[in-house]
């Protein structure tokens, strides 16, 4: 699955218990495929001026 953070490999464990972040990879894929993440990054209202600041996408 392709996400803004890179490629993730999801493996189902039928005997495992559910976790709070279990669906996060699928939501990240939705944001990437729909273009919502890139539109949010383009319209980010936060100006970064420090030379040590991360990129907006980070």
N, C-alpha and C positions, 0 to 999 in steps of 0.2 A: 504494500500500500504506500502510495506516494503522499507525503505531507510537506508542509512548509519547512519542517526541520530535517527533511531527508526521507529516505526509505525505511519503513518499519516492516518487520516480519512478525505477524501475529500467529500464535499457535494456540489452539484450543486444548484445554485440559478438562476433559469431561468429569473428572473426579475432583477438580479444584473448586475452591469456594470463590464466591464473587468478591470483587474488590471495588473500592470507590472510584478508582481510575481505570477500571476495566474497559470502558467504552471510549476513553480519551483518544486512542489511535483512530477510531472510526470517525469521531468528530473532527479531528485534525484533517483527515482525508476529505471530509465533506467541505471544510473551509478551503482547501486547496483546489478541489475539483470545481467548486462553484465560483471561485474567484473572489470570494468575500474577504479572505485574508489579504490578498494583494491590494484590493480596493481600500481596505482599512489602513494598510501601510502607506499607500499613496496619499491618503487624506489625513494622516496623523497630525494632530494639532500641536504636538510637543516639539519645540525647537531645541535641538541639542547644539550647544556652542563649545563645550569643553573639548580639548584635544584628546581626552581620555574617555569620552563618551562612546557608548556602543552605537552601532548602526540602528536605525529605526526598526528594522526587521528583527533585530535581536531583542 
